[in-house]
Amino acid sequence: MGAVTARRSRRRIGSLLILATALGAATALAVAFDFPPRDIAILVATAAVASAVAGGVGGLALRRLRSRPARVQTMTVALSSVLVTATGVVTAALAMFISFHDLVLLFVVLIVASGVAFGAAWQLGDDIGAGAEQVGAYARTMVGSDGHVAAERAPAVTGPGELAALAGGLADVSRRLEESQRRERALESSRRELIAWVSHDLRAPLATIRAMAEALDDGMVDDDAAVKRYHSQIRTDAERLTALVDDLFELSRINSGSLRLGREKVDLCDAVADALAGASAAADLKGVKVIERLGALPPIEVSARECCRALDNLLDNAIRHTPAGGTVAVRAGAADGAAVLHIEDQCGGIPEADLPRVFDIAFRGDEARQRDDRGGGLGLAISRGLIEAHAGSLAVANAAGGCRFTVRLPAAGRR
């Protein structure tokens, strides 16, 4: 409402400025040709009053015709202009006692000029109407019958530049809506896939825990070694469920934007060392060798918990998919004012078609990787979210015999 009021005020001020300019120009022209001051005053005042009356009538007519087609409105504007001119000329002529012959000549010129004005107004109104129809037709094709937005190039609009700008704005909105719908469909597909994976990963350990608990309650297992094995399996599955729930909680914080980096800051070298120390046990258990080649890193501080978890997930993924006897190489150094960390495994590589989806929620790739993946397919998605929360980036590419995950974190003062 405030914007509308301000626009009306600017419009009134502009109209008054135009009127004042016209009166000043008319007075200056009369003075330049040495008209008597009294005649100038009479001429200007008479023409101004008569033109104001005619202009008021034309303005009222235009206001009542606001809902009519543009052609009618432009013709009304042209007619109002002609009436204003004619009224000013006639009243000024009568006031200055111009002869009837001269008055007829003025009307001849006025009629010819009016014909040109009406033709131009008709053409302008027709252009505006055609442009409005083009914009309307384009707007109707933006949304299909299935509700999907179809981003099409804005048509070449006939008429004023405002209509062309409106078509361009609609095209931009259409592109953004289409992109939003595409992201929404991708998120919906990812959500369904996540629910399917989580349901599967919850069902298996829960079924095992329930079966073993019932066996223990019914006394079907009385051997101490078997009882101990059952207890150990129940604990293992419970820890697996806990880890899955923790991953889901962490992922929900990342996707909802409520993730807050911890207050405890550590040097990136220390975070890498802690992650390597935690991964060494799993690597030794599987028979995978971890090679460290850490160079000098630029000064950078990261949130201990979040950064270590991201690196833990990456190392766990590399070790889990590297066969026994293989090698996981960790290299770190500085490049272009950023700390760069490479984690290379020997998983055999990922199909090129699957590379863009590696960081998608619940993505596990081909069947071989699915059988070897004990998690919920959330680790890499969580790692990317945590790294990006530090203003960094995480990328993946196939390397010789495996994959290379690259973590890039900006140095202090470059975020």
NORPE-V340579 format. One record per pair of residues at least 4 apart in sequence whose ideal C-beta (glycine too) atoms are under 6 Angstrom apart, sorted by the first residue. I is the first residue (numbers start at 1). J is the second residue. Records with the same first field share a line. If there is no record, write none. Layout:
I->J / J
//
This chain:
26->44
27->44
30->35 / 40
35->39 / 40
39->43
41->45
42->46 / 95
43->92
44->48
46->91 / 92 / 95
47->51 / 88 / 92
50->87 / 88 / 91
51->55 / 84 / 87 / 88
54->83 / 84 / 87
55->84
58->80
61->76
62->76
65->72 / 73 / 76
68->72
69->129
70->125 / 128 / 129
71->125 / 126 / 129
74->121 / 124 / 125
75->121
78->117 / 118 / 121
82->114
83->87
86->110
88->92
89->106
93->98 / 103
98->102 / 103
127->158 / 159
128->159
130->158
131->157 / 158 / 159 / 163
134->155 / 157
135->163 / 166 / 167
138->155 / 167
139->170
142->149 / 174
143->149
144->148 / 150
149->174 / 177 / 178 / 181
151->174 / 175 / 178
154->167 / 168 / 171
157->163 / 164 / 167
159->163
190->360 / 361
193->362
194->198 / 361 / 362
197->362 / 376 / 377
198->202 / 376
201->244 / 376
202->206
205->237 / 240 / 241
208->237
209->213 / 234 / 237
212->230 / 234
215->220 / 221
216->230
221->226 / 227
244->376
247->376 / 378
250->382
251->378 / 382
252->256
253->258 / 259
254->259 / 385
259->389
261->303 / 306
262->303 / 305
264->304
265->301
266->270 / 271 / 304
268->297 / 300 / 302 / 339
269->297
271->302 / 307 / 308
274->308
275->308 / 311 / 312 / 315
279->283 / 315
282->319
283->288 / 290 / 319
286->324
287->324 / 325
288->319 / 322 / 326 / 328
289->327
290->328
291->327 / 329
292->330
293->331
294->332
295->333
297->334 / 339
298->334 / 339 / 411
299->412
300->339 / 409 / 411 / 412
302->307 / 390
303->307
304->308
306->386
308->312
310->383 / 386 / 387
312->316
313->379 / 382 / 383
314->343 / 383 / 405
316->320
317->379
318->328 / 343 / 345
319->328
321->345 / 347
322->326 / 328 / 345 / 346 / 347
326->346
328->345
329->344
330->343
331->342
332->341
333->340
335->340
337->411 / 414
338->408 / 410 / 411
339->409
340->408
341->407
342->404 / 406
343->405
344->399 / 404
345->402 / 403
346->401 / 402
347->402 / 403
349->398
350->354 / 355 / 403
354->365
357->363
358->396
359->380 / 381 / 384
361->381
362->377
363->377
364->369 / 370 / 373 / 377
365->369
369->373
375->379
378->382
384->394
387->392 / 394 / 407
390->409
391->410 / 415
392->408 / 409
393->408
394->407
395->406
396->403 / 405
397->404
398->403
399->404
410->414 / 415
//
